[in-house]
Amino acid sequence: RFTAKGLSSDLATKIIELMKGFANYGFPESHAWSFALIAYATAYLKVHYPAEFLLGLLNAWPMGFYSPATLVHDARRNGVTVLGPCMKVGEWDCTIEIVESRQSPVSSQSGLATGNWQLETADGLALRVGWRHIRGMGKSAMERLRGARVGGPFVSVEDVVRRAGLSRAEALHLARAGAFEGFEPGRRRAAWEALRAAADTLPLAPAHRLPFRARELEGSERIFLDYLATGICTDGHPIQHMRERLQNAGVSSSAELEECTDGDSVVVAGLVVARQHPSTSKGTVFLLLEDECGLINIVVPAKLYEKNREVVKYSPFLLIEGRFEREGAVVNVIGFRFRQLPMPTVAYRSHDFH
């Protein structure tokens, strides 16, 4: 048809290739209008009702681009109090709780706290993570928990185990996630109580309450346990405990990038949230890193991706040296050196598009 209208074959071929490329990401104008409306409504809810917005996302999971961990980290950076799952006051789904009113100024490290506008916070409200996010519990065990709760609130670890008919492993999954801390403060102590309540038959199973206070998990131990138990950490980020060492080595946080100017040499590090390798990028790969302060966009040029494929494609934590780029409100780091950041194993998988 192109040649019939007098176009050369070379020009016709070029137009067809452009159309093929557009087909990978383009959509009709009517579609664009509807997406614009959804984007506006979403942004409004996220700014003015951040706790309720997070509630909707987590209760609709699995869906969307970001993992529950990333959604929670972003919400916490923007003033939302997030509490772990609890068998005493929690529910199957995430819920909103009333907490003591608090002054929660916008942090200068917040990914959304830029410019002169003030982000409204969820003072007086907290989101409680639902039982549905506790890992390792089979469908049968979760149904038994929900059914048992219909008979009234649970009053103790033993009450939960008995009424839901939990096995040793099931009870320990709840203890590991911190779901028993409303009854028995401390996850290790709660785990021993869960074993006792489950009438464990192992030789060293406790028959009575512990006569001593078990050493509790703190700092990075608790953070990595939360990723394993629920995939959601409510009081820290895996990179957080490395910040002092990273800072001493000249590694910038995502918040510190706000002070950089176009063309600066920078070194950044973070947990890989997403990897994108679109067919229209001519081999260029795009990474999204997350640290305790926010997100960092990384561009991996095609030639460097081929040389660093294993590290870029499979490392959960990356240390990247590159050039800072700023175009208006959009900031990127064009990477040219890539190393795996030595960290403990984390129970997390990035959202990859290859």
Beta strands, then each sheet from edge to edge (+ up, - down):
strand 1: 81-83
strand 2: 95-98
strand 3: 125-128
strand 4: 265-276
strand 5: 285-290
strand 6: 295-300
strand 7: 317-327
strand 8: 330-340
strand 9: 351-353
sheet 1: 1+ 3+ 2-
sheet 2: 9+ 4+ 5- 6+ 8+ 7-
end
